[in-house]
Amino acid sequence: MHLLLLASLGGAIGAGLRFLVNEAFAGPEIVRGVPVFPWATLSVNIAGGFLMGVVFVLVNERLGSSLEWRTFLATGILGGLTTFSAYSLDMMTLLTDGGLSLRFVAYTAGSVVLALGALAAGLWLTRAVLA
């Protein structure tokens, strides 16, 4: 239960940070409520990937693989900021453990293609039901 609370507290912090980044990038280049180029998302994905590397080293090499710190920082704060950081860590782990293997390619391509396909299906289904 305490890990759920740590993840939730960290997630609230990360989501707040994400909101602030979105607000910082809010500008006149918006078409139908969507930025012309998603600078905020790109920024948090890059920052989140970098910070996940920092957290990984700190938690695993300096804090004795503390489950509490990993849950609060990685799952909570970085998960609330961007889940892309977790995806990036998973890709790097697969790449490091097995090189450019079928598992790495399947996970990397599958995550992007299937997530995009699922989004398209969700858009289509919801529009069809609400039409």
C-alpha positions in Angstrom: 0.0 0.0 0.0 2.8 2.4 0.8 4.3 1.9 -2.8 0.9 2.8 -4.2 0.9 6.0 -2.2 4.5 6.8 -3.3 3.6 6.2 -6.9 0.5 8.3 -6.6 2.3 11.2 -4.9 5.1 11.1 -7.5 2.5 10.9 -10.3 0.7 14.0 -9.1 4.0 15.9 -9.0 4.9 14.6 -12.5 1.5 15.5 -13.9 1.8 19.0 -12.4 5.2 19.4 -14.1 3.8 18.2 -17.4 1.0 20.8 -17.1 3.5 23.5 -16.5 5.6 22.5 -19.5 2.5 22.5 -21.7 1.6 25.9 -20.4 5.2 27.1 -21.1 4.9 26.0 -24.7 1.4 27.3 -25.2 1.5 29.9 -28.0 -0.2 31.3 -31.0 0.8 28.4 -33.3 -2.3 26.3 -32.4 -4.7 24.9 -35.0 -8.1 23.5 -33.7 -6.7 23.3 -30.2 -3.6 21.3 -31.2 0.0 22.7 -31.4 1.3 22.9 -35.0 4.4 21.0 -33.7 4.2 19.2 -30.3 7.2 20.9 -28.7 6.0 20.3 -25.2 5.6 16.6 -25.7 9.0 16.3 -27.5 10.6 18.3 -24.6 9.2 16.1 -21.8 10.0 12.9 -23.7 13.7 14.0 -24.1 13.9 15.3 -20.6 12.1 12.3 -19.2 14.5 9.9 -21.0 17.5 11.8 -19.6 16.1 11.9 -16.1 15.2 8.2 -16.3 18.9 7.5 -16.9 19.9 9.6 -14.0 17.3 8.0 -11.7 18.3 4.5 -12.9 21.9 5.0 -11.9 21.1 6.8 -8.6 18.6 4.2 -7.5 20.4 1.1 -8.6 24.0 2.1 -8.0 23.8 4.6 -5.1 20.6 3.9 -3.2 20.9 0.1 -3.1 18.1 -0.6 -5.6 15.5 1.0 -3.3 12.1 0.0 -4.4 10.6 3.0 -2.6 12.8 5.6 -4.4 12.3 3.8 -7.8 8.6 3.8 -7.3 8.4 7.5 -6.3 10.9 8.8 -8.8 10.6 6.5 -11.9 7.1 5.2 -11.7 5.6 8.3 -10.0 7.3 11.5 -11.0 8.7 10.4 -14.4 5.6 8.3 -15.2 3.4 11.4 -14.5 5.7 13.6 -16.6 6.0 11.1 -19.5 5.6 7.4 -19.9 8.0 7.6 -22.8 10.9 7.5 -20.3 9.8 4.1 -19.2 9.5 2.9 -22.8 13.0 4.3 -23.5 14.4 2.4 -20.5 12.7 -0.8 -21.6 14.2 -0.4 -25.1 17.7 0.3 -23.8 17.5 -2.7 -21.4 16.5 -5.0 -24.3 19.2 -3.5 -26.5 21.9 -3.8 -23.8 20.9 -7.3 -22.8 20.4 -8.8 -26.3 21.7 -6.3 -28.9 19.7 -5.6 -31.9 17.6 -8.6 -31.4 14.1 -9.6 -32.6 12.8 -8.8 -29.1 14.2 -5.3 -29.3 12.8 -4.6 -32.8 9.4 -6.2 -32.0 9.0 -4.2 -28.8 10.3 -0.9 -30.3 8.3 -1.1 -33.5 5.3 -2.9 -32.0 4.9 -0.2 -29.3 4.8 2.6 -31.8 2.8 0.9 -34.5 0.3 -0.9 -32.1 -0.2 2.2 -29.9 -0.8 4.4 -32.9 -3.2 1.8 -34.3 -5.0 1.5 -31.0 -5.3 5.3 -30.9 -6.8 5.3 -34.4 -9.2 2.5 -33.5 -10.3 4.4 -30.4 -10.9 7.6 -32.4 -12.8 5.7 -35.0 -14.9 3.7 -32.6 -15.8 6.6 -30.4 -16.7 8.8 -33.3 -18.8 5.9 -34.8 -20.7 5.4 -31.5 -21.3 9.1 -30.9 -22.3 9.9 -34.5 
